[in-house]
Every structure is written in C-alpha cells, then in structure tokens.
Amino acid sequence: MQEISFAVRGEYVELNQLLKLVGLCDSGGAGKVIVASGDVIVDGKQELRKTAKIRPGQQVSLGDITIRVTTE
C-alpha cells in the first residue's frame, strides 16, 4: 500500500483535481472518469461526486494508494 501526503492550499481541493495533483491521472477530466468509475473511496465510503470538496483531515483511497490530506 502506497501512502501520499497532500497539503491543501486554502479550504479544500476538488476530488478530480486532487487525483491530478498527486499524479494519479493526467488531467482533471481523467480524474472525473476515475471518480465516475466508483473506484474512489473518501473516508471509507465510495465517492461518486467528481468535484467533491476534500478538506484537510480527510483520506482518499484509490486501489492500494491512500492520500492523506493535510493543511499547508
């Protein structure tokens, strides 16, 4: 299992943009496709909202990769 730490600038980051910013996809559009596939888990629950607001303290998982979102 791979763990990535991501520091948010501001209050939140949209889920599809988070996937792009940590390098799991090439664009926000590709991130939307990944979220729509149903493979993204936020805080233990499946997340289908492509632009869900991810805030510091939340955890996002995709396959065996976990992203821990922190403050900057």
N, CA, C and O of each residue as an XYZ file, in Angstrom:
288
protein
N       0.841     -1.183      0.000
C       0.000      0.000      0.000
C       0.888      1.248      0.000
O       1.803      1.371      0.814
N       0.610      2.149     -0.902
C       1.367      3.392     -1.010
C       0.585      4.523     -0.359
O      -0.625      4.648     -0.549
N       1.295      5.350      0.417
C       0.658      6.489      1.069
C       1.255      7.783      0.548
O       2.474      7.931      0.458
N       0.372      8.724      0.204
C       0.778     10.033     -0.300
C       0.193     11.085      0.639
O      -0.963     10.988      1.050
N       0.996     12.084      0.971
C       0.510     13.201      1.777
C       0.362     14.401      0.852
O       1.266     14.705      0.074
N      -0.787     15.089      0.938
C      -1.042     16.249      0.091
C      -1.492     17.410      0.957
O      -2.461     17.292      1.707
N      -0.784     18.545      0.855
C      -1.129     19.734      1.629
C      -2.032     20.641      0.793
O      -1.671     21.044     -0.312
N      -3.200     20.953      1.330
C      -4.182     21.790      0.639
C      -3.848     23.261      0.852
O      -3.571     23.697      1.969
N      -3.879     24.009     -0.234
C      -3.778     25.473     -0.133
C      -5.206     25.983     -0.112
O      -5.958     25.769     -1.063
N      -5.579     26.645      0.950
C      -6.952     27.123      1.070
C      -7.803     26.149      1.856
O      -7.294     25.332      2.623
N      -9.121     26.247      1.652
C     -10.080     25.483      2.451
C     -10.250     24.039      1.968
O     -10.411     23.131      2.784
N     -10.216     23.822      0.650
C     -10.461     22.485      0.100
C      -9.847     22.358     -1.293
O      -9.392     23.336     -1.884
N      -9.849     21.117     -1.800
C      -9.465     20.826     -3.176
C     -10.546     19.899     -3.739
O     -11.032     19.016     -3.034
N     -10.921     20.096     -5.000
C     -11.925     19.224     -5.607
C     -11.303     17.857     -5.864
O     -10.127     17.753     -6.213
N     -12.100     16.819     -5.687
C     -11.615     15.446     -5.773
C     -10.914     15.155     -7.098
O      -9.817     14.595     -7.103
N     -11.531     15.526     -8.223
C     -10.905     15.229     -9.514
C      -9.564     15.954     -9.663
O      -8.637     15.416    -10.268
N      -9.455     17.165     -9.117
C      -8.199     17.916     -9.174
C      -7.148     17.304     -8.252
O      -5.962     17.307     -8.579
N      -7.571     16.783     -7.109
C      -6.646     16.121     -6.191
C      -5.970     14.941     -6.875
O      -4.757     14.763     -6.764
N      -6.758     14.133     -7.585
C      -6.192     12.979     -8.277
C      -5.151     13.419     -9.300
O      -4.133     12.752     -9.480
N      -5.405     14.538     -9.967
C      -4.447     15.078    -10.940
C      -3.200     15.600    -10.227
O      -2.078     15.312    -10.644
N      -3.391     16.356     -9.171
C      -2.270     16.999     -8.483
C      -1.301     16.009     -7.843
O      -0.110     16.300     -7.735
N      -1.788     14.851     -7.419
C      -0.886     13.846     -6.831
C      -0.324     12.897     -7.881
O       0.452     11.999     -7.556
N      -0.714     13.092     -9.140
C      -0.130     12.312    -10.224
C      -0.817     11.000    -10.547
O      -0.233     10.146    -11.214
N      -2.065     10.820    -10.080
C      -2.769      9.573    -10.383
C      -3.457      9.609    -11.741
O      -3.914      8.576    -12.230
N      -3.537     10.787    -12.356
C      -4.087     10.923    -13.702
C      -3.485     12.170    -14.338
O      -2.873     12.988    -13.652
N      -3.659     12.312    -15.647
C      -3.027     13.404    -16.386
C      -3.808     14.710    -16.373
O      -3.227     15.775    -16.584
N      -5.123     14.648    -16.126
C      -5.939     15.864    -16.183
C      -7.126     15.752    -15.237
O      -7.450     14.675    -14.736
N      -7.767     16.904    -15.007
C      -8.978     16.905    -14.185
C     -10.086     16.092    -14.830
O     -10.881     15.455    -14.139
N     -10.137     16.115    -16.166
C     -11.138     15.328    -16.894
C     -10.935     13.837    -16.685
O     -11.895     13.088    -16.503
N      -9.674     13.414    -16.715
C      -9.370     11.997    -16.458
C      -9.723     11.655    -15.010
O     -10.167     10.544    -14.721
N      -9.524     12.615    -14.101
C      -9.902     12.406    -12.703
C     -11.394     12.191    -12.555
O     -11.832     11.364    -11.755
N     -12.182     12.940    -13.330
C     -13.645     12.776    -13.285
C     -14.049     11.374    -13.727
O     -14.969     10.785    -13.161
N     -13.362     10.836    -14.740
C     -13.657      9.486    -15.226
C     -13.345      8.455    -14.137
O     -14.106      7.510    -13.932
N     -12.235      8.643    -13.453
C     -11.858      7.717    -12.370
C     -12.902      7.751    -11.257
O     -13.312      6.704    -10.757
N     -13.332      8.953    -10.868
C     -14.340      9.077     -9.803
C     -15.652      8.431    -10.252
O     -16.287      7.715     -9.479
N     -16.058      8.682    -11.499
C     -17.311      8.121    -12.018
C     -17.283      6.598    -12.062
O     -18.336      5.961    -12.024
N     -16.096      6.010    -12.142
C     -15.981      4.549    -12.188
C     -16.362      3.899    -10.863
O     -16.623      2.697    -10.810
N     -16.394      4.698     -9.784
C     -16.773      4.159     -8.479
C     -15.616      3.580     -7.695
O     -15.826      2.938     -6.665
N     -14.391      3.796     -8.166
C     -13.213      3.211     -7.514
C     -12.614      4.081     -6.416
O     -11.688      3.651     -5.727
N     -13.127      5.300     -6.241
C     -12.543      6.221     -5.259
C     -13.314      6.145     -3.940
O     -14.543      6.200     -3.912
N     -12.558      6.017     -2.858
C     -13.128      5.930     -1.519
C     -12.659      7.142     -0.718
O     -11.459      7.411     -0.652
N     -13.589      7.874     -0.111
C     -13.262      9.022      0.741
C     -13.757      8.717      2.150
O     -14.951      8.511      2.370
N     -12.838      8.690      3.084
C     -13.162      8.397      4.490
C     -13.973      7.115      4.632
O     -14.921      7.054      5.415
N     -13.595      6.093      3.870
C     -14.223      4.780      3.993
C     -15.502      4.576      3.209
O     -16.096      3.500      3.273
N     -15.948      5.600      2.459
C     -17.201      5.481      1.693
C     -16.944      5.800      0.225
O     -16.156      6.687     -0.105
N     -17.623      5.062     -0.647
C     -17.489      5.316     -2.074
C     -17.945      6.746     -2.393
O     -18.985      7.195     -1.911
N     -17.160      7.450     -3.203
C     -17.488      8.831     -3.572
C     -17.675      8.920     -5.077
O     -16.762      8.601     -5.838
N     -18.858      9.353     -5.511
C     -19.166      9.471     -6.928
C     -19.275     10.924     -7.389
O     -19.430     11.188     -8.582
N     -19.195     11.862     -6.452
C     -19.247     13.290     -6.823
C     -17.864     13.718     -7.301
O     -16.915     13.776     -6.520
N     -17.764     14.014     -8.579
C     -16.473     14.304     -9.193
C     -15.776     15.517     -8.592
O     -14.550     15.545     -8.491
N     -16.549     16.515     -8.195
C     -15.957     17.729     -7.643
C     -16.225     17.852     -6.136
O     -16.355     18.955     -5.605
N     -16.302     16.712     -5.470
C     -16.500     16.720     -4.013
C     -15.374     17.529     -3.367
O     -14.217     17.427     -3.775
N     -15.714     18.323     -2.367
C     -14.728     19.151     -1.681
C     -13.984     18.296     -0.657
O     -14.573     17.802      0.303
N     -12.689     18.132     -0.877
C     -11.859     17.350      0.024
C     -11.086     18.322      0.900
O     -10.343     19.173      0.410
N     -11.277     18.179      2.203
C     -10.689     19.116      3.166
C      -9.584     18.436      3.979
O      -9.517     17.209      4.050
N      -8.719     19.253      4.593
C      -7.678     18.680      5.454
C      -8.274     17.735      6.493
O      -9.328     18.006      7.069
N      -7.584     16.630      6.720
C      -8.052     15.626      7.672
C      -8.751     14.461      6.997
O      -8.956     13.418      7.618
N      -9.120     14.623      5.734
C      -9.794     13.538      5.033
C      -8.774     12.599      4.384
O      -7.619     12.963      4.165
N      -9.227     11.399      4.089
C      -8.390     10.375      3.477
C      -9.075      9.873      2.218
O     -10.255      9.522      2.244
N      -8.335      9.838      1.115
C      -8.863      9.392     -0.174
C      -8.090      8.155     -0.598
O      -6.860      8.142     -0.541
N      -8.805      7.107     -1.026
C      -8.151      5.876     -1.470
C      -8.567      5.534     -2.887
O      -9.721      5.709     -3.278
N      -7.600      5.041     -3.644
C      -7.827      4.546     -4.999
C      -6.966      3.308     -5.150
O      -5.741      3.401     -5.230
N      -7.608      2.142     -5.189
C      -6.851      0.896     -5.233
C      -6.008      0.757     -3.983
O      -6.529      0.843     -2.871
N      -4.695      0.541     -4.153
C      -3.810      0.377     -2.995
C      -3.081      1.672     -2.639
O      -2.085      1.648     -1.916
N      -3.575      2.796     -3.145
C      -2.976      4.110     -2.867
C      -3.897      4.900     -1.940
O      -5.100      5.002     -2.177
N      -3.308      5.454     -0.881
C      -4.060      6.284      0.053
C      -3.451      7.675      0.068
O      -2.235      7.834      0.170
N      -4.315      8.687     -0.034
C      -3.893     10.084      0.008
C      -4.404     10.686      1.311
O      -5.609     10.703      1.563
N      -3.493     11.175      2.133
C      -3.873     11.859      3.366
C      -3.773     13.353      3.108
O      -2.715     13.867      2.746
N      -4.887     14.039      3.298
C      -4.945     15.461      3.011
C      -4.663     16.251      4.286
O      -5.301     16.039      5.318
N      -3.697     17.165      4.196
C      -3.272     17.953      5.345
C      -3.383     19.442      5.010
O      -3.684     19.816      3.877
N      -3.137     20.276      6.011
C      -3.093     21.722      5.770
C      -1.675     22.093      5.350
O      -0.715     21.381      5.644
N      -1.568     23.205      4.669
C      -0.255     23.657      4.189
C       0.547     24.249      5.308
O       1.679     24.683      5.094
